[in-house]
Amino acid sequence: MDSYRTRISSKGQVVIPVDLREQLGLGKGAHAVWREERGRLILIPIKSLLDELQGCLKPKPGQPSMSDELRRERQREREREDRKS
């Protein structure tokens, strides 16, 4: 793991070294989240955060996905509506 030094400006701005920006695909206007862990600041690009969240939502083997469950529920609702008509 490489270390980089940076300076915090009077406005609280931090410059991310170009090597890291390129490695992480952070271009102008990219969004990220700061998190504090045990006295360290961690910068998480939003894309990585979304990937992490999607991994949490992934069903366990043998379990239906949330989208499958939602489709089945919508199908049941349509069938109930059709019976009422």
DRENNULUM-619165 format. One record per atom (N, C-alpha, C): atom name; z, x, y; residue number from 1; chain; residue in one letter. Coordinates in steps of 0.2 Angstrom, whole numbers, m for minus. Layout:
N
+-------+-------+-------+-------+-----+--------+--------+
: atome :    pz :    px :    py : num : chaine : residu :
+-------+-------+-------+-------+-----+--------+--------+
:    CA :     Z :     X :     Y : NUM :      A :      a :
...
+-------+-------+-------+-------+-----+--------+--------+
END
This chain:
85
+-------+-------+-------+-------+-----+--------+--------+
: atome :    pz :    px :    py : num : chaine : residu :
+-------+-------+-------+-------+-----+--------+--------+
:     N :     0 :     4 :    m6 :   1 :      A :      m :
:    CA :     0 :     0 :     0 :   1 :      A :      m :
:     C :     0 :     4 :     6 :   1 :      A :      m :
:     N :    m5 :     3 :    11 :   2 :      A :      d :
:    CA :    m5 :     7 :    17 :   2 :      A :      d :
:     C :    m1 :     4 :    22 :   2 :      A :      d :
:     N :     2 :     9 :    27 :   3 :      A :      s :
:    CA :     6 :     6 :    32 :   3 :      A :      s :
:     C :     2 :     7 :    39 :   3 :      A :      s :
:     N :     3 :     3 :    43 :   4 :      A :      y :
:    CA :    m1 :     3 :    50 :   4 :      A :      y :
:     C :     5 :     2 :    55 :   4 :      A :      y :
:     N :     4 :     6 :    60 :   5 :      A :      r :
:    CA :     8 :     5 :    66 :   5 :      A :      r :
:     C :     5 :     1 :    71 :   5 :      A :      r :
:     N :     9 :    m3 :    75 :   6 :      A :      t :
:    CA :     6 :    m8 :    80 :   6 :      A :      t :
:     C :    11 :    m9 :    85 :   6 :      A :      t :
:     N :     9 :   m11 :    91 :   7 :      A :      r :
:    CA :    14 :   m12 :    96 :   7 :      A :      r :
:     C :    14 :   m20 :    98 :   7 :      A :      r :
:     N :    19 :   m22 :   100 :   8 :      A :      i :
:    CA :    20 :   m29 :   102 :   8 :      A :      i :
:     C :    19 :   m29 :   110 :   8 :      A :      i :
:     N :    15 :   m33 :   113 :   9 :      A :      s :
:    CA :    14 :   m33 :   120 :   9 :      A :      s :
:     C :    19 :   m37 :   124 :   9 :      A :      s :
:     N :    19 :   m36 :   130 :  10 :      A :      s :
:    CA :    24 :   m40 :   134 :  10 :      A :      s :
:     C :    23 :   m47 :   133 :  10 :      A :      s :
:     N :    17 :   m50 :   131 :  11 :      A :      k :
:    CA :    16 :   m57 :   130 :  11 :      A :      k :
:     C :    18 :   m59 :   122 :  11 :      A :      k :
:     N :    20 :   m54 :   119 :  12 :      A :      g :
:    CA :    22 :   m55 :   112 :  12 :      A :      g :
:     C :    16 :   m55 :   107 :  12 :      A :      g :
:     N :    10 :   m52 :   109 :  13 :      A :      q :
:    CA :     4 :   m52 :   105 :  13 :      A :      q :
:     C :     5 :   m45 :   101 :  13 :      A :      q :
:     N :     2 :   m46 :    95 :  14 :      A :      v :
:    CA :     1 :   m40 :    90 :  14 :      A :      v :
:     C :    m6 :   m39 :    89 :  14 :      A :      v :
:     N :    m8 :   m33 :    88 :  15 :      A :      v :
:    CA :   m15 :   m32 :    86 :  15 :      A :      v :
:     C :   m15 :   m30 :    79 :  15 :      A :      v :
:     N :   m19 :   m33 :    75 :  16 :      A :      i :
:    CA :   m20 :   m32 :    68 :  16 :      A :      i :
:     C :   m25 :   m27 :    67 :  16 :      A :      i :
:     N :   m24 :   m21 :    64 :  17 :      A :      p :
:    CA :   m29 :   m16 :    64 :  17 :      A :      p :
:     C :   m35 :   m18 :    60 :  17 :      A :      p :
:     N :   m41 :   m15 :    63 :  18 :      A :      v :
:    CA :   m47 :   m17 :    60 :  18 :      A :      v :
:     C :   m48 :   m17 :    53 :  18 :      A :      v :
:     N :   m45 :   m12 :    50 :  19 :      A :      d :
:    CA :   m46 :   m11 :    42 :  19 :      A :      d :
:     C :   m43 :   m17 :    39 :  19 :      A :      d :
:     N :   m37 :   m19 :    41 :  20 :      A :      l :
:    CA :   m34 :   m25 :    38 :  20 :      A :      l :
:     C :   m38 :   m32 :    40 :  20 :      A :      l :
:     N :   m40 :   m32 :    46 :  21 :      A :      r :
:    CA :   m44 :   m38 :    48 :  21 :      A :      r :
:     C :   m50 :   m39 :    43 :  21 :      A :      r :
:     N :   m54 :   m33 :    42 :  22 :      A :      e :
:    CA :   m60 :   m33 :    38 :  22 :      A :      e :
:     C :   m58 :   m35 :    31 :  22 :      A :      e :
:     N :   m53 :   m31 :    28 :  23 :      A :      q :
:    CA :   m50 :   m32 :    21 :  23 :      A :      q :
:     C :   m49 :   m40 :    20 :  23 :      A :      q :
:     N :   m45 :   m43 :    25 :  24 :      A :      l :
:    CA :   m43 :   m50 :    24 :  24 :      A :      l :
:     C :   m48 :   m55 :    26 :  24 :      A :      l :
:     N :   m54 :   m53 :    29 :  25 :      A :      g :
:    CA :   m59 :   m57 :    32 :  25 :      A :      g :
:     C :   m56 :   m61 :    38 :  25 :      A :      g :
:     N :   m52 :   m58 :    42 :  26 :      A :      l :
:    CA :   m50 :   m61 :    48 :  26 :      A :      l :
:     C :   m54 :   m60 :    54 :  26 :      A :      l :
:     N :   m58 :   m65 :    56 :  27 :      A :      g :
:    CA :   m62 :   m64 :    62 :  27 :      A :      g :
:     C :   m59 :   m67 :    68 :  27 :      A :      g :
:     N :   m63 :   m67 :    74 :  28 :      A :      k :
:    CA :   m60 :   m70 :    80 :  28 :      A :      k :
:     C :   m59 :   m77 :    79 :  28 :      A :      k :
:     N :   m53 :   m79 :    81 :  29 :      A :      g :
:    CA :   m51 :   m86 :    80 :  29 :      A :      g :
:     C :   m48 :   m88 :    74 :  29 :      A :      g :
:     N :   m48 :   m83 :    69 :  30 :      A :      a :
:    CA :   m45 :   m85 :    63 :  30 :      A :      a :
:     C :   m37 :   m87 :    63 :  30 :      A :      a :
:     N :   m35 :   m92 :    59 :  31 :      A :      h :
:    CA :   m29 :   m95 :    59 :  31 :      A :      h :
:     C :   m24 :   m91 :    54 :  31 :      A :      h :
:     N :   m18 :   m91 :    56 :  32 :      A :      a :
:    CA :   m13 :   m88 :    51 :  32 :      A :      a :
:     C :    m6 :   m90 :    52 :  32 :      A :      a :
:     N :    m2 :   m89 :    48 :  33 :      A :      v :
:    CA :     5 :   m92 :    48 :  33 :      A :      v :
:     C :    10 :   m85 :    48 :  33 :      A :      v :
:     N :    15 :   m85 :    52 :  34 :      A :      w :
:    CA :    20 :   m80 :    51 :  34 :      A :      w :
:     C :    26 :   m83 :    48 :  34 :      A :      w :
:     N :    28 :   m79 :    43 :  35 :      A :      r :
:    CA :    34 :   m81 :    39 :  35 :      A :      r :
:     C :    39 :   m75 :    40 :  35 :      A :      r :
:     N :    46 :   m76 :    40 :  36 :      A :      e :
:    CA :    51 :   m71 :    40 :  36 :      A :      e :
:     C :    54 :   m71 :    33 :  36 :      A :      e :
:     N :    54 :   m65 :    30 :  37 :      A :      e :
:    CA :    58 :   m65 :    23 :  37 :      A :      e :
:     C :    62 :   m59 :    23 :  37 :      A :      e :
:     N :    68 :   m60 :    23 :  38 :      A :      r :
:    CA :    73 :   m54 :    22 :  38 :      A :      r :
:     C :    72 :   m49 :    28 :  38 :      A :      r :
:     N :    71 :   m51 :    34 :  39 :      A :      g :
:    CA :    71 :   m47 :    40 :  39 :      A :      g :
:     C :    64 :   m44 :    41 :  39 :      A :      g :
:     N :    59 :   m46 :    37 :  40 :      A :      r :
:    CA :    52 :   m44 :    37 :  40 :      A :      r :
:     C :    47 :   m49 :    40 :  40 :      A :      r :
:     N :    43 :   m48 :    44 :  41 :      A :      l :
:    CA :    38 :   m53 :    46 :  41 :      A :      l :
:     C :    32 :   m52 :    41 :  41 :      A :      l :
:     N :    30 :   m58 :    39 :  42 :      A :      i :
:    CA :    24 :   m58 :    34 :  42 :      A :      i :
:     C :    19 :   m63 :    37 :  42 :      A :      i :
:     N :    13 :   m60 :    38 :  43 :      A :      l :
:    CA :     7 :   m64 :    41 :  43 :      A :      l :
:     C :     3 :   m66 :    35 :  43 :      A :      l :
:     N :     2 :   m73 :    35 :  44 :      A :      i :
:    CA :    m2 :   m76 :    29 :  44 :      A :      i :
:     C :    m8 :   m79 :    32 :  44 :      A :      i :
:     N :   m14 :   m77 :    31 :  45 :      A :      p :
:    CA :   m20 :   m80 :    33 :  45 :      A :      p :
:     C :   m20 :   m87 :    30 :  45 :      A :      p :
:     N :   m22 :   m92 :    34 :  46 :      A :      i :
:    CA :   m22 :   m99 :    32 :  46 :      A :      i :
:     C :   m26 :  m100 :    26 :  46 :      A :      i :
:     N :   m32 :   m97 :    25 :  47 :      A :      k :
:    CA :   m36 :   m98 :    19 :  47 :      A :      k :
:     C :   m31 :   m96 :    13 :  47 :      A :      k :
:     N :   m27 :   m91 :    13 :  48 :      A :      s :
:    CA :   m23 :   m89 :     8 :  48 :      A :      s :
:     C :   m18 :   m94 :     6 :  48 :      A :      s :
:     N :   m15 :   m97 :    12 :  49 :      A :      l :
:    CA :   m10 :  m102 :    11 :  49 :      A :      l :
:     C :   m13 :  m108 :     8 :  49 :      A :      l :
:     N :   m19 :  m110 :     9 :  50 :      A :      l :
:    CA :   m22 :  m116 :     6 :  50 :      A :      l :
:     C :   m23 :  m114 :    m1 :  50 :      A :      l :
:     N :   m25 :  m108 :    m3 :  51 :      A :      d :
:    CA :   m26 :  m106 :   m10 :  51 :      A :      d :
:     C :   m19 :  m107 :   m14 :  51 :      A :      d :
:     N :   m14 :  m104 :   m10 :  52 :      A :      e :
:    CA :    m7 :  m104 :   m13 :  52 :      A :      e :
:     C :    m5 :  m112 :   m15 :  52 :      A :      e :
:     N :    m6 :  m116 :   m10 :  53 :      A :      l :
:    CA :    m4 :  m123 :   m10 :  53 :      A :      l :
:     C :    m8 :  m126 :   m16 :  53 :      A :      l :
:     N :   m15 :  m125 :   m16 :  54 :      A :      q :
:    CA :   m19 :  m128 :   m21 :  54 :      A :      q :
:     C :   m17 :  m126 :   m28 :  54 :      A :      q :
:     N :   m14 :  m120 :   m29 :  55 :      A :      g :
:    CA :   m12 :  m117 :   m35 :  55 :      A :      g :
:     C :    m6 :  m121 :   m37 :  55 :      A :      g :
:     N :    m1 :  m123 :   m32 :  56 :      A :      c :
:    CA :     5 :  m127 :   m34 :  56 :      A :      c :
:     C :     3 :  m134 :   m36 :  56 :      A :      c :
:     N :    m3 :  m137 :   m34 :  57 :      A :      l :
:    CA :    m4 :  m143 :   m36 :  57 :      A :      l :
:     C :    m8 :  m144 :   m42 :  57 :      A :      l :
:     N :   m10 :  m138 :   m45 :  58 :      A :      k :
:    CA :   m14 :  m138 :   m51 :  58 :      A :      k :
:     C :   m10 :  m141 :   m57 :  58 :      A :      k :
:     N :   m13 :  m145 :   m61 :  59 :      A :      p :
:    CA :    m9 :  m148 :   m66 :  59 :      A :      p :
:     C :    m8 :  m143 :   m72 :  59 :      A :      p :
:     N :    m2 :  m144 :   m76 :  60 :      A :      k :
:    CA :    m1 :  m140 :   m81 :  60 :      A :      k :
:     C :    m6 :  m142 :   m87 :  60 :      A :      k :
:     N :    m7 :  m137 :   m92 :  61 :      A :      p :
:    CA :   m12 :  m139 :   m97 :  61 :      A :      p :
:     C :   m10 :  m145 :  m101 :  61 :      A :      p :
:     N :   m15 :  m149 :  m102 :  62 :      A :      g :
:    CA :   m13 :  m156 :  m105 :  62 :      A :      g :
:     C :   m11 :  m161 :  m101 :  62 :      A :      g :
:     N :   m10 :  m160 :   m94 :  63 :      A :      q :
:    CA :    m8 :  m165 :   m90 :  63 :      A :      q :
:     C :   m14 :  m167 :   m86 :  63 :      A :      q :
:     N :   m15 :  m173 :   m84 :  64 :      A :      p :
:    CA :   m21 :  m175 :   m79 :  64 :      A :      p :
:     C :   m20 :  m173 :   m72 :  64 :      A :      p :
:     N :   m25 :  m172 :   m69 :  65 :      A :      s :
:    CA :   m25 :  m169 :   m62 :  65 :      A :      s :
:     C :   m23 :  m175 :   m58 :  65 :      A :      s :
:     N :   m21 :  m174 :   m52 :  66 :      A :      m :
:    CA :   m19 :  m179 :   m47 :  66 :      A :      m :
:     C :   m25 :  m183 :   m45 :  66 :      A :      m :
:     N :   m31 :  m180 :   m45 :  67 :      A :      s :
:    CA :   m37 :  m184 :   m43 :  67 :      A :      s :
:     C :   m39 :  m188 :   m49 :  67 :      A :      s :
:     N :   m38 :  m186 :   m55 :  68 :      A :      d :
:    CA :   m39 :  m191 :   m61 :  68 :      A :      d :
:     C :   m35 :  m197 :   m61 :  68 :      A :      d :
:     N :   m29 :  m196 :   m59 :  69 :      A :      e :
:    CA :   m24 :  m201 :   m59 :  69 :      A :      e :
:     C :   m26 :  m206 :   m53 :  69 :      A :      e :
:     N :   m28 :  m203 :   m47 :  70 :      A :      l :
:    CA :   m30 :  m208 :   m42 :  70 :      A :      l :
:     C :   m36 :  m212 :   m44 :  70 :      A :      l :
:     N :   m41 :  m209 :   m47 :  71 :      A :      r :
:    CA :   m47 :  m212 :   m49 :  71 :      A :      r :
:     C :   m45 :  m218 :   m54 :  71 :      A :      r :
:     N :   m40 :  m217 :   m59 :  72 :      A :      r :
:    CA :   m38 :  m222 :   m63 :  72 :      A :      r :
:     C :   m35 :  m228 :   m60 :  72 :      A :      r :
:     N :   m30 :  m226 :   m55 :  73 :      A :      e :
:    CA :   m27 :  m231 :   m52 :  73 :      A :      e :
:     C :   m31 :  m235 :   m47 :  73 :      A :      e :
:     N :   m36 :  m232 :   m44 :  74 :      A :      r :
:    CA :   m41 :  m236 :   m40 :  74 :      A :      r :
:     C :   m45 :  m241 :   m45 :  74 :      A :      r :
:     N :   m47 :  m238 :   m51 :  75 :      A :      q :
:    CA :   m51 :  m242 :   m56 :  75 :      A :      q :
:     C :   m46 :  m248 :   m58 :  75 :      A :      q :
:     N :   m40 :  m247 :   m59 :  76 :      A :      r :
:    CA :   m35 :  m253 :   m61 :  76 :      A :      r :
:     C :   m35 :  m258 :   m55 :  76 :      A :      r :
:     N :   m35 :  m256 :   m49 :  77 :      A :      e :
:    CA :   m34 :  m260 :   m43 :  77 :      A :      e :
:     C :   m41 :  m264 :   m43 :  77 :      A :      e :
:     N :   m47 :  m261 :   m44 :  78 :      A :      r :
:    CA :   m53 :  m265 :   m44 :  78 :      A :      r :
:     C :   m53 :  m270 :   m49 :  78 :      A :      r :
:     N :   m51 :  m268 :   m55 :  79 :      A :      e :
:    CA :   m51 :  m273 :   m60 :  79 :      A :      e :
:     C :   m46 :  m279 :   m59 :  79 :      A :      e :
:     N :   m40 :  m278 :   m56 :  80 :      A :      r :
:    CA :   m36 :  m283 :   m54 :  80 :      A :      r :
:     C :   m39 :  m288 :   m49 :  80 :      A :      r :
:     N :   m42 :  m285 :   m44 :  81 :      A :      e :
:    CA :   m46 :  m288 :   m39 :  81 :      A :      e :
:     C :   m51 :  m293 :   m42 :  81 :      A :      e :
:     N :   m55 :  m290 :   m46 :  82 :      A :      d :
:    CA :   m60 :  m294 :   m49 :  82 :      A :      d :
:     C :   m58 :  m300 :   m53 :  82 :      A :      d :
:     N :   m52 :  m299 :   m57 :  83 :      A :      r :
:    CA :   m49 :  m304 :   m60 :  83 :      A :      r :
:     C :   m47 :  m310 :   m55 :  83 :      A :      r :
:     N :   m45 :  m308 :   m50 :  84 :      A :      k :
:    CA :   m42 :  m313 :   m45 :  84 :      A :      k :
:     C :   m48 :  m317 :   m42 :  84 :      A :      k :
:     N :   m54 :  m315 :   m42 :  85 :      A :      s :
:    CA :   m60 :  m318 :   m39 :  85 :      A :      s :
:     C :   m63 :  m323 :   m44 :  85 :      A :      s :
+-------+-------+-------+-------+-----+--------+--------+
END
